[in-house]
Amino acid sequence: MRNFSNTYIFIFSSVMVIIVAAILSTTAMLLQPIQQRNIEIEKKQFILASVNIESTGKNAESLYDKYITDSYVINSRGKRIEGVDAFSVNMADEIRKPYEERNLPIYIGTLDDGTKKYIVPLRGKGLWGPIYGYISFNNDFKTIFGATFDHDKETPGLGAEISTRAFQKDFKGKVIFDDTGNFTSILVVKGGAKPGSVNQVDAISGGTLTSKGLQAMLKDCLGSYVTYFKEQQNSVTHE
């Protein structure tokens, strides 16, 4: 009798495990399209934020369609790569590659006044995990128009401050090339940027390592676009 009871419990438990696993698997499959759409909407919100357009989950798609008027992918030599969708490029994968093998997305935002802004994605490492964002440039391809950053695990009140507009707004108007055309990127300076500096911003108080990670991210990711930026600057100069 006891053996029968144990066998029954074992069979019942096994069947329940299979049923629960099947339910969880089905639920995950049904939710996957919804989760993917939410990820895409959030990405569109970040891209819009880099050109100082605030959006919500409800209007991000319509605003993106209105203001993001073109996108394409280039390589480190500044040449367009055909057949690769900019929005589908995963920067977490690209930054693991050498410069010469990276797919580099560019988004073009056209604002209400008709001016065009050129948006590039960023991906790097903070203190506790990935940091990422987007940065936009004026049509001189060196002056920052806007920036947005975020993180997964940085410390609240310290490194997490990179996701605040108060920190991000300091990047507006900074330039990534010096007067002789050398790439300088943007320096995130502990103790404060030098007064009048065009390529420095204040580091986050108490968030030194996250600030260093952000600076390294900017140098690495923007450095991939230098050839393209210089080509565009030359074409504007000779127009």
N, C-alpha and C positions, 0 to 999 in steps of 0.2 A: 504493500500500500504506500509506503514511504517512497519507494523508487518511482512509482507511478506519479506521486505528487511532485517529486523533484523533476521528473521528465516534463510534466505539464508546465511547471514554472519556467523551465528552460525554454520550451517551445514558445510559450506565451511571451516571454521576454524577448526572444529572438524576433518574433513576428512584430512586436511593438517597435523594436529598434528599426526594423526594415520600413515599417509604415511611417514612423517619424522622420527617418532619413529621406524617404520619398517625398514627404510633405515639404520638408525644408528645401530639398533640391528643386522642387517645382516652384516653390515660392521665390527662391533666388532667381530662377530663370524668368519668372514673370516680372520681378522687380528690376531686373537688369536694364531693360530699355529705359525705365524711369530714372534709374540712377545715372545712366550714361547721359541722358538729356539734362539732368541737373548739373552734371560736371561740365557739359558744354555751355550751359547758361552761365555758370560761374566764370568760366574762361572768358566768355564774351563780356561779362561785367568788368573783369580785370583789364581787358584790352581797352574798353571804353574809358575806364578810370585813368588810364595813362594819358588820355587827351582831355582829362578833366571833365568828363561827362559821367555824372552819377546815374546809376540805374538800379532797378530792382529785379527780382526774379520774374515779375510780370511784364516788364517793358524792355528787358535787356535785348531780347531778340529783335524787336522792331527797331530799337535805337541802333543796334549793331548793323542791321540791314541799311539803315539810313546813313550812318556816318562812316562805316568802314566800307570804302568804295572799291578797294582792290586788295589783293594779297598775292604773294608769290614766294618762291624759295630760291635762294642763291647758294653758291658754294663759297669757299674761302677766297677764291680768285675773283669774286664779284660777279660771276656769270650765273644766269638763270638756269635752274634745273627744271626741265619740262616734265610733266606728268606726276609731280609731287604736290599734294595739297598742303598749303601752309598751315591750315587749322589742325590738320591731322598729325603734324610733326610733334613728337614727344621729346621735349628738351631734356628730360631726365636721361633718355638714351643718348641724345646727341652730345651732351657734355662729357660723356665717357669716351668719346672718339677723339682722335687727333684733329687739330684744326682742319687739315686738308680733306678730311672725310665727312665733315659735318654738313647736314642740311640746315640752312639758316633761313627761318621765316622772316618775312617783312610784310607788315600790314600798312595800308595807306588810309588814313582818316581824313575826310574832307569836312571841315567845319562849316558852320552857317555863313561865315564871312567868305567862304570859298578857298581859304588857305588849306594847304595840304600838310599833314604831319606824318612822319614815318616812324612806325612802331616796331620795336624788336623785343623778343622775349628774353628773360634772364632766368638762370637756374644755378644754384650753388649750395654751399654747406654753411649752416649756422653753427651755433654751439651744440645743440642737441639734435638737429635734424635738418632736412632740406629747407632752403629759403628760395624764393622765386618771385617773379614779377614781370612787369613790362615797363619800357621807357620809350618816350616819344621824342622826336627831334623836329626842329624847324627845317625848312627846305635848304638851309645852308649845310645840313648834315653834320653839324657839330654842336649846335646849341640845343640844350634840353628844353622841351616844352612842358613835359609832365612825367611823373613817375609813380608807380604803385608797386608796393612790395608786400609779401605775406610770408608766412612760415607755418610749420607743423607743430613744433614743440618748444619754441623759445620761451624764456622765463617771463611770465606776466609782470608788467611794470618795469622790465629791464630790456632784454633783447627783443621782446615782443613788440616794443615801441616802433619797430620798423614798419609795422602795418598801420600806423596812425598817419593821418593827413598832416599833422603838425610836423612830423619828421620828413615826410615825402615832399612837402612844398618847398623845402630848402634846395631841392635839386633844380627847380625851374630857373632857367637863365644861365646855368652853369655850362661850361664848354669842355669837350673831351680832347681838343687839340690845342697846342700852344700856338704862338704867333708865327712860328717857323714851320708849322704843319706836323709837328711830332705828336703822336698819340700819347695823351697823359692820363686818360680815363678820369675818374673822379676819386679823390682822396677823402676818406671818412676819418676825420682827425680827432683823436682823443685830446681833450682840453680845449677844443674849439678851432674852427677854421680861422685863417689869417684874415683880418679885415680887408675887404675888397678882392679876396681871392676868387678867381673865376672857375677854379677846378677843385675847390675844397668845400666840404660841408661838415657841420659839427657831428661828432660821434655821439652815440647814445650814452647818457650818463649811467654808469653801472653795467653797461652792455658792451664792454670792450671786445670780447671775442665774437659776438654777433656782428658788431661793426666791422671788424677785420674780415669776417666771412663775407659781408656785403661788399666791401671794397674789392676783395678777391673775385667775387662773382662778377662785378662790373668790369674789371680788367679782363677777365677771361672771356666773358660773353661778348662784350663790345669789341674786344680785340679781334674777334672772328670777323667782324664787319669792316675793319679798317680799310681794306683794299676797295671794297664797294663804296664806302663813304668818300674816299679820296677821288675815285672815278667820278662820282656824282658832283663833287665840289668842282672838279676840273671842267665838267661839262657845263655847269652853271656859269663858271668864269668866262668860258669861251662863247657863250650864247650872245 
